[in-house]
Structure formats: structure tokens, C-alpha cells
Amino acid sequence: MADHKRIDRKLEFEGKIVKFYSDTMQLPDGNTEIWDFIEHKGAAAIVPVKENGDVIMVRQYRNAPERYTLEIPAGALNPGEDRQTAAVRELEEETGYRAGKVGHLFDLYTTVAFCNELIGIYYTEELTPAKQHLDPDEFLNVEVHPLDELIGMIMQGKIQDAKTIAALLAYNTKKMQEKLS
């Protein structure tokens, strides 16, 4: 099978989190096309589980879908920061809880068709109250829900954020497998 080849990349726009490019691609049949490409600096998210099994979530307004969404704590990487460190930092900043032991669930590309955003997904079952440190542009509410209620909200279409859906379903599967062991 012939390969795809990038012939040119043109920066169209640079924002705080992403850069938007137009890529000129040579296709396997020799033709060329312009493809959109969004470069993202990377992100991390965490499923914070309280001692009783409930999950700490954040509800915040999101501009793209023009509504409030219920999500696990998450955010972009700071320069030089690894994903686990970012997940732990975001947890404390957004919820006011500090993580103890942290486990890695998986890494997730959010939209492989046009973006390289890679989010590291973690979980913690060891939480200590700390102090919330919201960014100046963050306005969110912290909510606590039982895991089974959150799974139901996914199935009812009430939770539509991809990283949150994948993370909660993976964590739920992990807990079910542990019970069978």
C-alpha cells in the first residue's frame, strides 16, 4: 500500500491551546488534497473517587457545544509537564482535593481525523481535602455522584464529553474486573 506524504504545512492561526494548520497532502494515488490539522499541546484528566465510591465531577460552561457539561477534572499540560502531574494539578485546582496514589487508565486521542490532542487518563481512590485554585477564566461547580448514576447519565446522553465517557466506562470496567478476581 502506498503511503500518504505531507508536502507542505501552513500555519493559519495560533491560539492559547491550539495551532491550526493547512496541510498539503500527497495521497497514495498521487493526487494532492488540503487537510485541516489542529496541533494541541496535550492534556490530562483524572477520575477522582471518594472512599465511598462516589466520583467528584465538575460542571462548567463549554463554548463549543454552547452549554454546561459534566466532566471529570481535566486540563492542558503546562510546558515541560508530564500528564500524570498535570492530572493531579488539575484535580486540586478544579475540585480542591489532593490525590494520593494515582493509577493510569489509558491515553486517548480525542479526534484523530484532524487533531493530535492526546489526553492521559488517570484515577485516584485516595483523596485529601485541599484548596481549590481556579484559573481566572474558570467558573465551575463541583459535584459528587455515585459511579452507577454517572454510567446511567452516559447511557441517557446526559454526559457527552468523550474523555469523561471513556474514563468513567474504563474505571467502571476496572472495578468490575477487580470484583471478579
KOLTOR-576618 format. One record per residue: residue in three letters; x, y, z of N, C-alpha, C in turn. Coordinates in steps of 0.2 Angstrom, whole numbers, padded with zeros to 4 digits, always signed. Layout:
BEGIN
ALAXYZXYZXYZ/...
// end
This chain:
BEGIN
MET+0004-0006+0000+0000+0000+0000+0004+0006+0000/ALA+0003+0011-0004+0007+0017-0005+0005+0022+0001/ASP+0010+0026+0003+0009+0030+0009+0007+0037+0007/HIS+0004+0040+0012+0002+0047+0012+0008+0051+0014/LYS+0009+0057+0011+0015+0061+0012+0013+0068+0013/ARG+0015+0072+0018+0014+0079+0019+0019+0082+0014/ILE+0017+0087+0010+0021+0091+0006+0022+0097+0009/ASP+0017+0100+0012+0018+0107+0015+0013+0108+0021/ARG+0015+0112+0026+0011+0114+0031+0011+0121+0032/LYS+0005+0124+0032+0005+0131+0033+0001+0133+0039/LEU+0004+0137+0044+0001+0139+0050-0005+0144+0048/GLU-0011+0143+0050-0016+0148+0048-0018+0152+0054/PHE-0018+0149+0060-0020+0153+0066-0016+0149+0072/GLU-0014+0154+0077-0011+0151+0083-0015+0154+0089/GLY-0018+0150+0093-0022+0152+0099-0018+0150+0105/LYS-0022+0150+0111-0019+0149+0118-0017+0141+0118/ILE-0021+0137+0116-0021+0130+0117-0019+0126+0110/VAL-0021+0129+0105-0020+0125+0098-0017+0130+0093/LYS-0015+0126+0088-0012+0129+0082-0016+0126+0076/PHE-0019+0130+0072-0022+0127+0066-0018+0128+0060/TYR-0017+0122+0056-0013+0122+0050-0017+0119+0044/SER-0015+0121+0038-0017+0118+0032-0012+0114+0030/ASP-0013+0107+0029-0008+0103+0026-0009+0101+0019/THR-0004+0101+0015-0005+0099+0008-0002+0092+0008/MET-0007+0087+0007-0005+0080+0007-0005+0077+0000/GLN+0000+0073-0001+0000+0069-0007-0003+0062-0005/LEU-0008+0060-0009-0012+0054-0007-0009+0048-0011/PRO-0010+0042-0009-0007+0036-0012-0008+0035-0019/ASP-0013+0039-0022-0014+0038-0029-0010+0044-0033/GLY-0007+0048-0029-0003+0053-0032-0006+0060-0032/ASN-0013+0060-0031-0016+0067-0031-0015+0070-0024/THR-0016+0077-0024-0015+0081-0018-0021+0084-0015/GLU-0022+0084-0009-0028+0087-0006-0025+0092+0000/ILE-0029+0097+0002-0028+0101+0008-0032+0098+0014/TRP-0028+0096+0019-0031+0093+0025-0030+0098+0031/ASP-0036+0099+0035-0035+0103+0041-0031+0099+0046/PHE-0027+0102+0050-0024+0099+0056-0023+0104+0062/ILE-0025+0102+0067-0025+0106+0074-0020+0102+0078/GLU-0015+0106+0080-0010+0104+0085-0012+0106+0092/HIS-0012+0102+0096-0014+0103+0103-0008+0101+0108/LYS-0007+0105+0113-0001+0104+0117-0002+0098+0122/GLY-0007+0095+0122-0008+0089+0126-0012+0091+0132/ALA-0015+0085+0135-0019+0086+0141-0019+0080+0146/ALA-0022+0081+0151-0023+0076+0156-0030+0076+0160/ALA-0032+0071+0162-0039+0070+0166-0038+0065+0171/ILE-0043+0066+0176-0042+0061+0182-0049+0059+0184/VAL-0050+0053+0186-0057+0051+0189-0055+0051+0196/PRO-0058+0056+0200-0057+0056+0207-0062+0052+0211/VAL-0060+0047+0215-0065+0043+0218-0065+0043+0225/LYS-0070+0045+0229-0070+0046+0236-0070+0039+0239/GLU-0069+0039+0245-0069+0032+0249-0075+0028+0248/ASN-0081+0031+0248-0087+0028+0247-0089+0026+0240/GLY-0084+0027+0235-0085+0025+0228-0088+0031+0224/ASP-0091+0036+0227-0093+0042+0223-0088+0045+0219/VAL-0089+0048+0214-0084+0052+0209-0086+0059+0210/ILE-0080+0063+0210-0080+0070+0210-0080+0072+0203/MET-0085+0077+0201-0085+0079+0194-0086+0087+0194/VAL-0085+0090+0189-0085+0097+0188-0090+0098+0182/ARG-0094+0103+0184-0099+0106+0179-0097+0113+0177/GLN-0096+0114+0170-0094+0120+0168-0097+0122+0161/TYR-0097+0128+0159-0099+0130+0153-0094+0129+0148/ARG-0096+0126+0142-0091+0125+0137-0094+0128+0130/ASN-0089+0132+0127-0091+0137+0122-0093+0133+0116/ALA-0089+0127+0114-0091+0124+0108-0098+0121+0107/PRO-0100+0117+0113-0107+0115+0112-0112+0120+0115/GLU-0110+0126+0117-0114+0131+0120-0118+0129+0125/ARG-0116+0125+0130-0119+0123+0136-0115+0121+0142/TYR-0118+0119+0147-0114+0117+0153-0113+0109+0152/THR-0107+0107+0154-0106+0100+0153-0104+0097+0160/LEU-0105+0091+0161-0102+0087+0167-0096+0083+0165/GLU-0091+0084+0168-0084+0081+0166-0080+0079+0172/ILE-0075+0075+0171-0070+0073+0176-0065+0079+0175/PRO-0062+0081+0181-0057+0086+0181-0051+0085+0175/ALA-0050+0090+0172-0045+0089+0166-0042+0096+0164/GLY-0037+0096+0160-0034+0102+0158-0028+0101+0154/ALA-0026+0106+0151-0020+0106+0146-0013+0106+0150/LEU-0008+0103+0147-0002+0102+0150+0002+0109+0150/ASN+0005+0110+0156+0010+0116+0156+0016+0114+0152/PRO+0020+0119+0150+0026+0117+0147+0031+0113+0151/GLY+0033+0107+0148+0038+0103+0152+0034+0098+0157/GLU+0028+0099+0157+0024+0095+0162+0022+0088+0160/ASP+0023+0083+0163+0020+0076+0161+0013+0075+0163/ARG+0010+0071+0160+0002+0070+0160+0000+0068+0167/GLN+0003+0064+0171+0001+0062+0177+0001+0068+0182/THR+0007+0072+0182+0007+0078+0186+0002+0083+0184/ALA+0000+0084+0178-0005+0088+0176-0012+0086+0178/ALA-0013+0080+0178-0019+0077+0181-0020+0078+0188/VAL-0015+0077+0192-0015+0079+0199-0016+0086+0200/ARG-0012+0090+0197-0013+0098+0197-0020+0100+0196/GLU-0023+0097+0190-0030+0099+0188-0035+0097+0193/LEU-0034+0091+0196-0039+0089+0201-0039+0094+0207/GLU-0033+0096+0210-0033+0101+0215-0035+0108+0213/GLU-0033+0110+0208-0035+0117+0205-0043+0117+0205/GLU-0046+0112+0201-0053+0112+0200-0058+0110+0205/THR-0056+0105+0210-0060+0102+0215-0058+0104+0222/GLY-0052+0106+0223-0050+0107+0230-0048+0100+0233/TYR-0047+0095+0230-0044+0089+0233-0038+0087+0230/ARG-0033+0084+0234-0027+0082+0233-0027+0074+0232/ALA-0023+0072+0227-0023+0065+0225-0017+0062+0229/GLY-0019+0056+0232-0013+0051+0235-0011+0047+0229/LYS-0011+0041+0230-0009+0036+0224-0013+0037+0218/VAL-0010+0037+0212-0013+0038+0206-0012+0032+0201/GLY-0017+0030+0198-0016+0025+0193-0017+0027+0186/HIS-0014+0024+0181-0015+0026+0174-0020+0021+0171/LEU-0026+0024+0168-0030+0020+0164-0028+0019+0157/PHE-0027+0024+0153-0026+0024+0146-0024+0031+0144/ASP-0022+0032+0138-0021+0038+0134-0026+0038+0128/LEU-0029+0044+0127-0034+0044+0122-0033+0050+0117/TYR-0033+0049+0110-0033+0054+0105-0040+0056+0105/THR-0042+0062+0105-0049+0065+0106-0052+0065+0099/THR-0049+0067+0094-0052+0067+0087-0046+0066+0082/VAL-0045+0060+0080-0040+0058+0076-0040+0060+0069/ALA-0046+0062+0067-0047+0064+0060-0043+0071+0058/PHE-0043+0075+0063-0040+0082+0062-0036+0085+0068/CYS-0035+0081+0073-0031+0084+0079-0027+0079+0082/ASN-0021+0082+0085-0017+0077+0088-0017+0077+0096/GLU-0023+0080+0099-0024+0081+0106-0023+0074+0109/LEU-0019+0073+0113-0018+0066+0117-0019+0068+0124/ILE-0024+0064+0127-0026+0065+0135-0024+0059+0138/GLY-0020+0060+0144-0018+0055+0148-0024+0054+0153/ILE-0027+0048+0154-0032+0047+0159-0030+0043+0165/TYR-0031+0046+0171-0029+0043+0177-0035+0042+0182/TYR-0034+0039+0187-0039+0039+0193-0035+0039+0199/THR-0039+0041+0204-0036+0040+0211-0042+0039+0216/GLU-0040+0034+0221-0045+0032+0226-0043+0035+0233/GLU-0038+0039+0232-0035+0042+0239-0036+0050+0238/LEU-0040+0053+0241-0041+0060+0241-0041+0063+0248/THR-0038+0069+0248-0037+0073+0254-0040+0080+0252/PRO-0044+0083+0257-0046+0090+0255-0040+0094+0255/ALA-0041+0099+0250-0035+0104+0250-0039+0111+0248/LYS-0036+0115+0244-0039+0121+0242-0039+0122+0234/GLN-0045+0124+0232-0047+0125+0225-0043+0131+0223/HIS-0040+0130+0217-0036+0136+0214-0038+0137+0206/LEU-0044+0139+0205-0047+0140+0198-0043+0145+0194/ASP-0042+0144+0188-0039+0149+0183-0044+0155+0183/PRO-0041+0161+0181-0045+0167+0181-0052+0166+0176/ASP-0051+0162+0171-0057+0161+0166-0061+0155+0168/GLU-0060+0151+0174-0064+0145+0176-0069+0147+0181/PHE-0075+0145+0179-0081+0146+0183-0084+0139+0183/LEU-0084+0135+0188-0087+0128+0188-0089+0127+0195/ASN-0094+0122+0195-0097+0119+0201-0094+0112+0202/VAL-0092+0110+0208-0090+0103+0210-0096+0099+0212/GLU-0097+0093+0209-0102+0089+0210-0100+0082+0212/VAL-0103+0078+0216-0102+0072+0218-0107+0067+0216/HIS-0106+0062+0212-0111+0057+0210-0109+0050+0211/PRO-0113+0045+0213-0111+0038+0213-0110+0036+0205/LEU-0105+0032+0205-0102+0029+0198-0108+0026+0194/ASP-0113+0022+0197-0118+0019+0193-0123+0025+0190/GLU-0124+0030+0194-0128+0036+0192-0124+0039+0186/LEU-0118+0040+0186-0114+0043+0180-0114+0038+0174/ILE-0114+0032+0175-0114+0027+0170-0121+0028+0166/GLY-0127+0028+0171-0133+0029+0168-0134+0036+0164/MET-0131+0041+0167-0131+0048+0163-0127+0047+0156/ILE-0122+0043+0156-0119+0042+0149-0124+0039+0145/MET-0127+0033+0147-0132+0030+0143-0138+0034+0141/GLN-0140+0038+0145-0146+0043+0143-0144+0049+0139/GLY-0137+0049+0138-0135+0055+0134-0134+0062+0137/LYS-0134+0061+0144-0133+0067+0148-0126+0069+0149/ILE-0122+0064+0148-0114+0066+0148-0112+0064+0141/GLN-0109+0069+0138-0107+0068+0131-0100+0070+0130/ASP-0096+0072+0135-0089+0073+0134-0085+0066+0133/ALA-0082+0066+0128-0078+0060+0126-0074+0057+0131/LYS-0069+0061+0133-0064+0059+0138-0068+0057+0145/THR-0073+0060+0147-0077+0058+0153-0080+0051+0152/ILE-0083+0051+0146-0087+0044+0145-0082+0039+0145/ALA-0076+0039+0141-0071+0034+0141-0068+0033+0147/ALA-0067+0038+0151-0064+0037+0158-0068+0033+0163/LEU-0074+0036+0163-0079+0033+0168-0081+0025+0166/LEU-0081+0024+0159-0083+0017+0157-0077+0013+0159/ALA-0071+0015+0158-0065+0011+0159-0064+0010+0166/TYR-0065+0015+0170-0064+0014+0178-0070+0009+0180/ASN-0076+0010+0178-0081+0005+0180-0079-0002+0178/THR-0076-0003+0172-0074-0010+0170-0068-0012+0174/LYS-0064-0008+0176-0058-0010+0180-0061-0012+0187/LYS-0066-0009+0190-0069-0011+0196-0073-0017+0196/MET-0076-0018+0190-0080-0025+0189-0075-0030+0188/GLN-0069-0029+0185-0064-0035+0184-0061-0036+0191/GLU-0060-0031+0195-0057-0032+0202-0062-0037+0206/LYS-0068-0036+0205-0073-0040+0209-0073-0047+0207/LEU-0072-0048+0201-0072-0055+0198-0065-0059+0200/SER-0060-0055+0201-0053-0058+0203-0053-0061+0210/
// end
